[in-house]
Amino acid sequence: MKTPLRRTRGDLIATGVIAAIAAIALLVAFITAPIRQDKLTPAAEEIPNAGVLAIAPQALTEGVQLQDDSPSPRPLTVAGLIITYDKEIGTIKASTSSGEEKWTYTRKPELCGMAGAWDDVVAVYRTNIGCGDVVSIKATTGQYSHTRSAIAPDDVEIISSNDRVGYVAPTRTEIWRSDLVRTVEYGEVEAPQEPDFQPNAECSRTSALTRKEFYAVTEKCEDGSWLRMQEATPEDSRKPEIIKSVQISDGSYLVAIGEEAAAVYDPSTSTVSSFNKEGQELANAKVPQSDLLSDSPTGVAAPQVADLPHHMSYFDGDNLMLLDPGNLAVTTIFPDALGTGFGAGDRLLYPTPEGIAVANWDTKSIDRVIPVDRHGYTGPISISSAGATVVEKRGTEIAVLDLVQ
């Protein structure tokens, strides 16, 4: 007969020591967690959503100016608020178009980028795990929505749509839903539990865009360059579900995505070609020469894209392209643009060297150009809207342009 197992005094001491060490480790992790090093000052009360400009203005006058050190060349406006970043103190600020500060969020790690989705401000930070520490804040309250933390590359380009936010880097790309839960990871995985889950881990990602349940990635592999069209919500986020792969020319990258199609630009032929989910070419158009991929410091192309009421658009550095939302055919090219624009009623507003152009996308013509004094600034400009204003980003300066009554 075997002697029954009994706990000895030594066992109890060892168990107590292990429990104490575990408790201390958890306490240290809790105290030193990045989210514990922040300071959120929410809005005093919920802020009404001021919306966007509803009709093209006749004249504009310069209102308040704000500093914005965020990496994006485009102004970030969410729920009618202007979102800026002060790099020196590490603070994100939400302000009204009149310059009234409504809430702030201060955090020491370097900001990798910001985006707006679900009426949230999504901020991605670089920590000791790369650009993988993320927080979302409800724009109209300044209260936390969600957080996430995971290993990520050190340098990324932020991608976003109304339904997803994520990043793309040469080694990998991933997207998250509104609660910041990852729905897809594609590329290299730090410690793959299932080695066969990632089909093209050795390739180098060159661009990515997403819309609704559609996710598209371009990448360069040993057997050439490819457009990989995928599900945005596969059964398992660790195992991408590729709908179709289309071989493309080396150096090509995504410039637009719809719910059922994706468009890529080929610098070697200076053409934009679109493909549906079956891999069939839908449209092909010759456009002015550019190459956002070879000029990219991160190794991935990140064209400025924007949605209009009846078009998709992207800015190639010199020209603003409008694309049909169905087949993503290029319908209009405005060659005098300085950046992306937005829709105000039935007109497109976009920045030019002289001011703000008011364009008719149906007739492909310019109605008028509203003069804007930029005080000698001649660099890239992109615009958005917060309430009944035009918001310009000029380098690290935000200029709010008010309607002349």
C-alpha positions as a Python dict, from the first residue, in 0.01 Angstrom:
ca = {
    (1, 'M'): (0, 0, 0),
    (2, 'K'): (142, 337, -105),
    (3, 'T'): (181, 612, 149),
    (4, 'P'): (-60, 901, 74),
    (5, 'L'): (95, 1228, -40),
    (6, 'R'): (118, 1485, 235),
    (7, 'R'): (210, 1853, 236),
    (8, 'T'): (521, 1921, 431),
    (9, 'R'): (622, 2245, 599),
    (10, 'G'): (875, 2296, 320),
    (11, 'D'): (603, 2258, 58),
    (12, 'L'): (393, 2525, 227),
    (13, 'I'): (688, 2763, 250),
    (14, 'A'): (777, 2708, -117),
    (15, 'T'): (415, 2765, -220),
    (16, 'G'): (401, 3084, -17),
    (17, 'V'): (725, 3213, -170),
    (18, 'I'): (602, 3140, -526),
    (19, 'A'): (268, 3310, -454),
    (20, 'A'): (447, 3615, -310),
    (21, 'I'): (679, 3641, -612),
    (22, 'A'): (382, 3612, -848),
    (23, 'A'): (192, 3880, -658),
    (24, 'I'): (491, 4114, -665),
    (25, 'A'): (539, 4053, -1038),
    (26, 'L'): (173, 4130, -1104),
    (27, 'L'): (194, 4445, -892),
    (28, 'V'): (507, 4564, -1076),
    (29, 'A'): (345, 4491, -1413),
    (30, 'F'): (34, 4683, -1304),
    (31, 'I'): (229, 4984, -1178),
    (32, 'T'): (468, 5001, -1474),
    (33, 'A'): (213, 4925, -1747),
    (34, 'P'): (220, 5197, -2015),
    (35, 'I'): (-148, 5281, -1961),
    (36, 'R'): (-65, 5365, -1597),
    (37, 'Q'): (181, 5634, -1708),
    (38, 'D'): (-83, 5847, -1880),
    (39, 'K'): (-301, 6136, -1773),
    (40, 'L'): (-648, 6175, -1917),
    (41, 'T'): (-845, 6492, -1851),
    (42, 'P'): (-1191, 6423, -1995),
    (43, 'A'): (-1447, 6677, -2110),
    (44, 'A'): (-1650, 6846, -1839),
    (45, 'E'): (-1966, 6731, -2017),
    (46, 'E'): (-2054, 6548, -2336),
    (47, 'I'): (-1977, 6755, -2644),
    (48, 'P'): (-2243, 6779, -2916),
    (49, 'N'): (-2119, 6648, -3250),
    (50, 'A'): (-2070, 6960, -3464),
    (51, 'G'): (-2057, 6755, -3785),
    (52, 'V'): (-1896, 6893, -4100),
    (53, 'L'): (-1947, 7171, -4350),
    (54, 'A'): (-2275, 7105, -4533),
    (55, 'I'): (-2241, 7344, -4828),
    (56, 'A'): (-1950, 7491, -5021),
    (57, 'P'): (-1863, 7840, -4891),
    (58, 'Q'): (-1837, 8156, -5097),
    (59, 'A'): (-1555, 8307, -4891),
    (60, 'L'): (-1331, 8212, -4597),
    (61, 'T'): (-1141, 8402, -4332),
    (62, 'E'): (-865, 8268, -4108),
    (63, 'G'): (-971, 8191, -3754),
    (64, 'V'): (-773, 8018, -3478),
    (65, 'Q'): (-440, 7844, -3531),
    (66, 'L'): (-332, 7527, -3352),
    (67, 'Q'): (-3, 7339, -3328),
    (68, 'D'): (-3, 6978, -3448),
    (69, 'D'): (307, 6757, -3437),
    (70, 'S'): (128, 6434, -3529),
    (71, 'P'): (300, 6228, -3804),
    (72, 'S'): (3, 6246, -4043),
    (73, 'P'): (8, 6512, -4317),
    (74, 'R'): (-371, 6533, -4288),
    (75, 'P'): (-567, 6715, -4017),
    (76, 'L'): (-759, 6479, -3790),
    (77, 'T'): (-1117, 6581, -3719),
    (78, 'V'): (-1351, 6349, -3527),
    (79, 'A'): (-1715, 6421, -3435),
    (80, 'G'): (-1669, 6788, -3520),
    (81, 'L'): (-1357, 6827, -3304),
    (82, 'I'): (-1001, 6904, -3415),
    (83, 'I'): (-750, 6655, -3275),
    (84, 'T'): (-389, 6774, -3238),
    (85, 'Y'): (-70, 6646, -3079),
    (86, 'D'): (196, 6840, -2887),
    (87, 'K'): (514, 6637, -2917),
    (88, 'E'): (708, 6835, -2655),
    (89, 'I'): (471, 6744, -2371),
    (90, 'G'): (326, 6429, -2531),
    (91, 'T'): (-32, 6555, -2524),
    (92, 'I'): (-325, 6487, -2754),
    (93, 'K'): (-579, 6769, -2747),
    (94, 'A'): (-939, 6786, -2867),
    (95, 'S'): (-1051, 7139, -2955),
    (96, 'T'): (-1357, 7299, -3107),
    (97, 'S'): (-1326, 7497, -3430),
    (98, 'S'): (-1319, 7812, -3215),
    (99, 'G'): (-1006, 7682, -3038),
    (100, 'E'): (-1173, 7585, -2709),
    (101, 'E'): (-987, 7290, -2556),
    (102, 'K'): (-1230, 7019, -2449),
    (103, 'W'): (-1012, 6729, -2331),
    (104, 'T'): (-648, 6621, -2321),
    (105, 'Y'): (-455, 6296, -2303),
    (106, 'T'): (-87, 6301, -2203),
    (107, 'R'): (149, 6009, -2240),
    (108, 'K'): (528, 5986, -2248),
    (109, 'P'): (595, 5725, -2520),
    (110, 'E'): (641, 5850, -2874),
    (111, 'L'): (328, 5869, -3089),
    (112, 'C'): (343, 5645, -3398),
    (113, 'G'): (21, 5784, -3541),
    (114, 'M'): (-346, 5864, -3489),
    (115, 'A'): (-670, 5787, -3666),
    (116, 'G'): (-1041, 5850, -3625),
    (117, 'A'): (-1307, 5577, -3639),
    (118, 'W'): (-1635, 5495, -3459),
    (119, 'D'): (-1631, 5858, -3328),
    (120, 'D'): (-1317, 5755, -3134),
    (121, 'V'): (-967, 5896, -3148),
    (122, 'V'): (-726, 5603, -3184),
    (123, 'A'): (-365, 5669, -3080),
    (124, 'V'): (-81, 5424, -3147),
    (125, 'Y'): (236, 5452, -2935),
    (126, 'R'): (591, 5324, -2965),
    (127, 'T'): (711, 5143, -2651),
    (128, 'N'): (960, 4863, -2585),
    (129, 'I'): (732, 4633, -2787),
    (130, 'G'): (725, 4859, -3094),
    (131, 'C'): (422, 5051, -3225),
    (132, 'G'): (183, 4812, -3057),
    (133, 'D'): (43, 5006, -2763),
    (134, 'V'): (-297, 5148, -2858),
    (135, 'V'): (-566, 5350, -2684),
    (136, 'S'): (-902, 5470, -2814),
    (137, 'I'): (-1081, 5769, -2660),
    (138, 'K'): (-1442, 5871, -2723),
    (139, 'A'): (-1417, 6206, -2901),
    (140, 'T'): (-1735, 6358, -2758),
    (141, 'T'): (-1651, 6279, -2393),
    (142, 'G'): (-1274, 6237, -2368),
    (143, 'Q'): (-1331, 5908, -2184),
    (144, 'Y'): (-1142, 5583, -2247),
    (145, 'S'): (-1307, 5346, -2492),
    (146, 'H'): (-1055, 5061, -2524),
    (147, 'T'): (-686, 4972, -2506),
    (148, 'R'): (-464, 4702, -2654),
    (149, 'S'): (-97, 4610, -2630),
    (150, 'A'): (94, 4365, -2850),
    (151, 'I'): (435, 4327, -3011),
    (152, 'A'): (459, 4531, -3332),
    (153, 'P'): (723, 4674, -3569),
    (154, 'D'): (904, 4991, -3463),
    (155, 'D'): (800, 5187, -3773),
    (156, 'V'): (449, 5158, -3915),
    (157, 'E'): (199, 5342, -4130),
    (158, 'I'): (-146, 5373, -3975),
    (159, 'I'): (-438, 5257, -4191),
    (160, 'S'): (-804, 5322, -4112),
    (161, 'S'): (-1160, 5318, -4240),
    (162, 'N'): (-1498, 5373, -4079),
    (163, 'D'): (-1488, 5010, -3961),
    (164, 'R'): (-1124, 4925, -3888),
    (165, 'V'): (-796, 5077, -3772),
    (166, 'G'): (-457, 4908, -3795),
    (167, 'Y'): (-107, 4940, -3931),
    (168, 'V'): (115, 4818, -4211),
    (169, 'A'): (492, 4764, -4208),
    (170, 'P'): (720, 4557, -4434),
    (171, 'T'): (723, 4264, -4189),
    (172, 'R'): (351, 4250, -4106),
    (173, 'T'): (14, 4424, -4108),
    (174, 'E'): (-292, 4394, -3888),
    (175, 'I'): (-633, 4555, -3834),
    (176, 'W'): (-862, 4596, -3531),
    (177, 'R'): (-1236, 4632, -3484),
    (178, 'S'): (-1406, 4897, -3268),
    (179, 'D'): (-1311, 4730, -2937),
    (180, 'L'): (-947, 4714, -3060),
    (181, 'V'): (-960, 4336, -3084),
    (182, 'R'): (-743, 4224, -3375),
    (183, 'T'): (-940, 4070, -3661),
    (184, 'V'): (-647, 3995, -3895),
    (185, 'E'): (-272, 3962, -3863),
    (186, 'Y'): (-73, 3897, -4178),
    (187, 'G'): (301, 3847, -4214),
    (188, 'E'): (567, 3759, -3961),
    (189, 'V'): (447, 3637, -3621),
    (190, 'E'): (673, 3665, -3316),
    (191, 'A'): (597, 3316, -3178),
    (192, 'P'): (364, 3130, -3414),
    (193, 'Q'): (159, 2868, -3235),
    (194, 'E'): (54, 2722, -3568),
    (195, 'P'): (342, 2747, -3819),
    (196, 'D'): (117, 2693, -4123),
    (197, 'F'): (-124, 2976, -4041),
    (198, 'Q'): (72, 3252, -4220),
    (199, 'P'): (102, 3166, -4592),
    (200, 'N'): (344, 3442, -4702),
    (201, 'A'): (540, 3537, -4393),
    (202, 'E'): (867, 3570, -4587),
    (203, 'C'): (728, 3840, -4820),
    (204, 'S'): (765, 4216, -4769),
    (205, 'R'): (443, 4413, -4735),
    (206, 'T'): (431, 4731, -4949),
    (207, 'S'): (80, 4869, -4877),
    (208, 'A'): (-256, 4783, -4720),
    (209, 'L'): (-609, 4926, -4717),
    (210, 'T'): (-938, 4806, -4570),
    (211, 'R'): (-1311, 4875, -4604),
    (212, 'K'): (-1608, 4700, -4443),
    (213, 'E'): (-1533, 4323, -4462),
    (214, 'F'): (-1265, 4360, -4731),
    (215, 'Y'): (-890, 4383, -4667),
    (216, 'A'): (-623, 4419, -4936),
    (217, 'V'): (-244, 4396, -4910),
    (218, 'T'): (33, 4430, -5167),
    (219, 'E'): (363, 4256, -5110),
    (220, 'K'): (689, 4163, -5279),
    (221, 'C'): (786, 3794, -5264),
    (222, 'E'): (1052, 3573, -5421),
    (223, 'D'): (809, 3482, -5701),
    (224, 'G'): (712, 3843, -5775),
    (225, 'S'): (476, 4106, -5637),
    (226, 'W'): (116, 4030, -5544),
    (227, 'L'): (-215, 4185, -5451),
    (228, 'R'): (-369, 3970, -5176),
    (229, 'M'): (-742, 4024, -5133),
    (230, 'Q'): (-862, 3899, -4794),
    (231, 'E'): (-1153, 3877, -4553),
    (232, 'A'): (-1140, 4150, -4288),
    (233, 'T'): (-1295, 3912, -4031),
    (234, 'P'): (-1167, 3559, -4086),
    (235, 'E'): (-1271, 3275, -3859),
    (236, 'D'): (-937, 3297, -3677),
    (237, 'S'): (-750, 3629, -3666),
    (238, 'R'): (-419, 3439, -3670),
    (239, 'K'): (-505, 3265, -3997),
    (240, 'P'): (-568, 3504, -4290),
    (241, 'E'): (-837, 3404, -4538),
    (242, 'I'): (-710, 3505, -4882),
    (243, 'I'): (-994, 3539, -5133),
    (244, 'K'): (-775, 3591, -5438),
    (245, 'S'): (-412, 3667, -5527),
    (246, 'V'): (-335, 3879, -5834),
    (247, 'Q'): (20, 3915, -5964),
    (248, 'I'): (118, 4279, -6013),
    (249, 'S'): (428, 4462, -6132),
    (250, 'D'): (711, 4516, -5883),
    (251, 'G'): (676, 4851, -5710),
    (252, 'S'): (295, 4861, -5739),
    (253, 'Y'): (89, 4967, -5438),
    (254, 'L'): (-271, 5021, -5331),
    (255, 'V'): (-435, 5359, -5388),
    (256, 'A'): (-804, 5280, -5329),
    (257, 'I'): (-1034, 5012, -5194),
    (258, 'G'): (-1408, 4957, -5219),
    (259, 'E'): (-1632, 4694, -5067),
    (260, 'E'): (-1574, 4458, -5360),
    (261, 'A'): (-1262, 4585, -5542),
    (262, 'A'): (-912, 4722, -5496),
    (263, 'A'): (-704, 4956, -5714),
    (264, 'V'): (-324, 4956, -5746),
    (265, 'Y'): (-86, 5205, -5905),
    (266, 'D'): (201, 5074, -6121),
    (267, 'P'): (490, 5326, -6143),
    (268, 'S'): (653, 5136, -6432),
    (269, 'T'): (357, 5208, -6662),
    (270, 'S'): (204, 5497, -6462),
    (271, 'T'): (-136, 5328, -6462),
    (272, 'V'): (-406, 5264, -6203),
    (273, 'S'): (-569, 4922, -6240),
    (274, 'S'): (-861, 4790, -6038),
    (275, 'F'): (-956, 4429, -5967),
    (276, 'N'): (-1262, 4262, -5818),
    (277, 'K'): (-1253, 3983, -5561),
    (278, 'E'): (-1237, 3724, -5838),
    (279, 'G'): (-916, 3880, -5965),
    (280, 'Q'): (-1075, 4020, -6281),
    (281, 'E'): (-949, 4358, -6402),
    (282, 'L'): (-1231, 4613, -6390),
    (283, 'A'): (-1060, 4930, -6513),
    (284, 'N'): (-726, 5064, -6625),
    (285, 'A'): (-625, 5428, -6663),
    (286, 'K'): (-311, 5620, -6748),
    (287, 'V'): (-230, 5879, -6479),
    (288, 'P'): (57, 6122, -6408),
    (289, 'Q'): (385, 5969, -6293),
    (290, 'S'): (455, 5933, -5920),
    (291, 'D'): (613, 5680, -5685),
    (292, 'L'): (511, 5694, -5320),
    (293, 'L'): (671, 5357, -5247),
    (294, 'S'): (1030, 5434, -5346),
    (295, 'D'): (1004, 5768, -5163),
    (296, 'S'): (868, 5611, -4843),
    (297, 'P'): (1092, 5616, -4531),
    (298, 'T'): (903, 5321, -4379),
    (299, 'G'): (926, 5092, -4683),
    (300, 'V'): (552, 5096, -4746),
    (301, 'A'): (340, 5327, -4960),
    (302, 'A'): (88, 5539, -4770),
    (303, 'P'): (-110, 5750, -5017),
    (304, 'Q'): (-346, 6007, -4871),
    (305, 'V'): (-690, 5861, -4935),
    (306, 'A'): (-1029, 6015, -4862),
    (307, 'D'): (-1394, 5927, -4921),
    (308, 'L'): (-1629, 6163, -5101),
    (309, 'P'): (-2008, 6122, -5131),
    (310, 'H'): (-1980, 5974, -5481),
    (311, 'H'): (-1610, 5901, -5524),
    (312, 'M'): (-1299, 5757, -5364),
    (313, 'S'): (-995, 5982, -5386),
    (314, 'Y'): (-620, 5973, -5338),
    (315, 'F'): (-339, 6226, -5360),
    (316, 'D'): (-17, 6123, -5534),
    (317, 'G'): (192, 6419, -5417),
    (318, 'D'): (95, 6646, -5708),
    (319, 'N'): (-248, 6537, -5832),
    (320, 'L'): (-582, 6461, -5672),
    (321, 'M'): (-747, 6154, -5830),
    (322, 'L'): (-1118, 6074, -5811),
    (323, 'L'): (-1229, 5712, -5860),
    (324, 'D'): (-1570, 5556, -5916),
    (325, 'P'): (-1670, 5378, -5591),
    (326, 'G'): (-1798, 5071, -5778),
    (327, 'N'): (-1526, 4969, -6024),
    (328, 'L'): (-1260, 5213, -5892),
    (329, 'A'): (-1199, 5354, -6239),
    (330, 'V'): (-1018, 5689, -6236),
    (331, 'T'): (-1279, 5943, -6347),
    (332, 'T'): (-1115, 6280, -6278),
    (333, 'I'): (-767, 6420, -6219),
    (334, 'F'): (-716, 6762, -6063),
    (335, 'P'): (-352, 6852, -6135),
    (336, 'D'): (-327, 7166, -5921),
    (337, 'A'): (-391, 6999, -5583),
    (338, 'L'): (-172, 7029, -5275),
    (339, 'G'): (-341, 6746, -5084),
    (340, 'T'): (-666, 6562, -5023),
    (341, 'G'): (-1001, 6733, -4992),
    (342, 'F'): (-1355, 6663, -4868),
    (343, 'G'): (-1713, 6685, -4988),
    (344, 'A'): (-1931, 6980, -4886),
    (345, 'G'): (-2283, 6927, -5015),
    (346, 'D'): (-2256, 6850, -5386),
    (347, 'R'): (-1909, 6998, -5429),
    (348, 'L'): (-1549, 6890, -5369),
    (349, 'L'): (-1322, 7122, -5174),
    (350, 'Y'): (-947, 7077, -5207),
    (351, 'P'): (-636, 7293, -5149),
    (352, 'T'): (-447, 7463, -5432),
    (353, 'P'): (-155, 7710, -5425),
    (354, 'E'): (-404, 7997, -5448),
    (355, 'G'): (-650, 7876, -5186),
    (356, 'I'): (-945, 7636, -5167),
    (357, 'A'): (-1085, 7509, -5497),
    (358, 'V'): (-1458, 7440, -5519),
    (359, 'A'): (-1498, 7167, -5782),
    (360, 'N'): (-1795, 7000, -5949),
    (361, 'W'): (-1718, 6627, -5966),
    (362, 'D'): (-1999, 6569, -6217),
    (363, 'T'): (-1871, 6817, -6475),
    (364, 'K'): (-1506, 6772, -6367),
    (365, 'S'): (-1467, 7147, -6356),
    (366, 'I'): (-1367, 7415, -6105),
    (367, 'D'): (-1646, 7652, -6001),
    (368, 'R'): (-1417, 7893, -5823),
    (369, 'V'): (-1108, 7919, -5604),
    (370, 'I'): (-1150, 8085, -5265),
    (371, 'P'): (-835, 8288, -5190),
    (372, 'V'): (-643, 8192, -4874),
    (373, 'D'): (-344, 8380, -4733),
    (374, 'R'): (-101, 8117, -4602),
    (375, 'H'): (158, 8370, -4491),
    (376, 'G'): (436, 8238, -4713),
    (377, 'Y'): (383, 7867, -4649),
    (378, 'T'): (430, 7670, -4973),
    (379, 'G'): (448, 7306, -4860),
    (380, 'P'): (191, 7024, -4877),
    (381, 'I'): (-158, 7095, -4744),
    (382, 'S'): (-454, 6872, -4672),
    (383, 'I'): (-794, 6983, -4553),
    (384, 'S'): (-1086, 6851, -4354),
    (385, 'S'): (-1388, 7002, -4182),
    (386, 'A'): (-1499, 7052, -3823),
    (387, 'G'): (-1839, 7209, -3789),
    (388, 'A'): (-1900, 7489, -4039),
    (389, 'T'): (-1528, 7540, -4108),
    (390, 'V'): (-1245, 7429, -4333),
    (391, 'V'): (-947, 7291, -4138),
    (392, 'E'): (-608, 7313, -4312),
    (393, 'K'): (-291, 7137, -4202),
    (394, 'R'): (21, 7324, -4311),
    (395, 'G'): (322, 7127, -4191),
    (396, 'T'): (288, 7136, -3812),
    (397, 'E'): (28, 7411, -3809),
    (398, 'I'): (-350, 7378, -3816),
    (399, 'A'): (-537, 7678, -3956),
    (400, 'V'): (-913, 7699, -3911),
    (401, 'L'): (-1086, 7884, -4194),
    (402, 'D'): (-1423, 8026, -4094),
    (403, 'L'): (-1708, 8105, -4329),
    (404, 'V'): (-1752, 8473, -4410),
    (405, 'Q'): (-2108, 8561, -4320),
}
